[in-house]
Each structure stands twice: as structure tokens, then as C-alpha cells.
Amino acid sequence: MPQEYSRTERVADYLQQELAKLLLHSVRDPRAEFVNITAVDVSRDLRYAKVYYTKLGVENEEAAADVTRVLDRAAGFLRTEIAKDSSLRTVPKLTFKFDESVGRGRHMEDLLDKARASDARHIQQNETNED
């Protein structure tokens, strides 16, 4: 029997969609532009939510520290806006974390490309040596 779609997952998905809309249309700070919400992790009691984000052109947490501060300062405003439009009894307290997995994925992709290029060179050298 498949597991049900839990309430925490539904709330997390809802928060992810709403936060993305609010960041796009309502947050006016230019440091919060081009922010993409990648995931939301809601606690079982629905009191807290970790919001994972990426920002175009930012690869690591140190570079994203300023953006994290801006988003954390906007958390109260974001919660208020979500509360206006939702049927949630309480909106979870939001904390923002930079999602480094995208940067790590790009780094791994670069390493794989280098390995493929190196393999292709070795194969080509072997073929020319055999001729």
C-alpha cells in the first residue's frame, strides 16, 4: 500500500510555491532577485521550516551570506503574507539556508567532463599508436 502524502509534505510544497511567488513579486530588495526556492523542510509539529534556496551566480554559502541575511530579515513579512492567503492555523517560522547541492552538482559535472575528455584523448592516442 503506498504511503500517504503527509501533511508536512503538503505544507512544505505549499510554502515552496508561495515563497517563490512572494520573492518574485513582493520582495523589493535587489539582493533577493534571482533567488530560487529549491526545497522546504517542515518540522513534524509544523512550527519551523527550513527553506533551501539558490541564487543565480552564487556558488557557495560564504558568497550567499548577505542574501541569507536579507531573506531572514524578510521572513516575518513573508510569513504574514502567507498567513493572509492560506488556511494554515499557524505559518511555520522560516529560516533560510543556501542550497550548495546545485554548486556541488556543477562541480561534479565539470569533473566528469574532464574525465571524459581525458578518456577520449587516451583512446585517440592508443588508436594512433596502433596504426
N, C-alpha and C positions, 0 to 999 in steps of 0.2 A: 504494500500500500504506500503510495507516495506521501512524503511528508508535506504537511500543510504550509502554506506561505504564512509565516509567523507575523504577528503584529509588529514586532521590532523591524522586520524586513520591510513591511508596508510603510511604516513611518519613515524609515531610512530612505526608501525610494521617493516618497513624497517630499521629504526635506531636500533631497538632492535636486529634484526638479524645481522646487520653489526657490531654493537658494540660487540656482543657475539663472532663473528669470530675474530675481531681485538684483543680483550682481550685474546683470546686463542692463537693466532698465532703471534701477533706483539708486545704486551707489554711485556717487559722483566723483569720488577720489580717483585721479588718474592712475595711481599705483595699483588700483584694483581692476584695471582694464585687462582684458585678455586672460582673465582667470577662468579656469575650467574646473568644475567640481567633479572629481573622479570617483569618490565614494563617500558614504556616510555610514559610520558605525554607531548605532544607538545602543545604550545600555539596556539591560533587561527591564529595569524599572522605568524606562523612558524619561529619565531625568537629565541624562547627559548624552551629547552627541559629538563625536569626533568627526570633523569634516575634513576630508583629504582633498587637496587641490593641486593643480599645476598652473604655471603661468608661462605664456609664450616667451621664449628667450631666457628662461631661468632654469638652470640645471641642478642646483643643489640647495640644501637648506640654508646655508650661510647667505647665499645670494637672495633667498626668499624671506629673510628675517624681517625686512621692512614691510613686505606685503603681508606677512603673518600678523604683525602688529596692527596694521590698518584693518585687516579683517576681524581681528579680535576686538578692536575698538568699535567696529560696526555691528558686532554680534547682538547687542541689545536692540538696535534698530531693526536688524533682520528678524529677530525673534518676535518683536512687536508686529511687524508686517505679516509674518506667517500666522501669528495668532488671529489677526483680523480676518484672514481668509480661510482658516481651517476650522475643523470641528474638533481639534485636539483639546483635551481638557487643560493640559499644560504643554507648552512647547519646550523641548529639551534645551538645556544650557549648551551653547555652541562653543567648541574650541576648534581652532583651525590648525591643521598640520600640513606641511608641504609634502606632497607625494613624490618621493625620489624614485619610485619604481619606473617611471617613464624615462628618466635620465639613465637609469641603470640598463633599461631595455635598449636604449640607443647605443650605449657603450658596448653592450654585448653584441648588438647587430654590427657595429664597426669592427669588433674583434673577429666575428665570423666572416665578414667581407675580406678582412686582411688574410685570414686563414685560407679562404677560397682562392684568393689571388695568388698566395704563396703556393698552394697546391697546383694551380694552373701553370705557374712558372716551372715548377719541378717536373710536371708531366711534359711540358713543352721541351724542356732541356733533355729529358730522357728520350723523347722521340727524336730529337735532332742528333743525339749521341748514337742512337741505334742505326741511323741512316748512314 
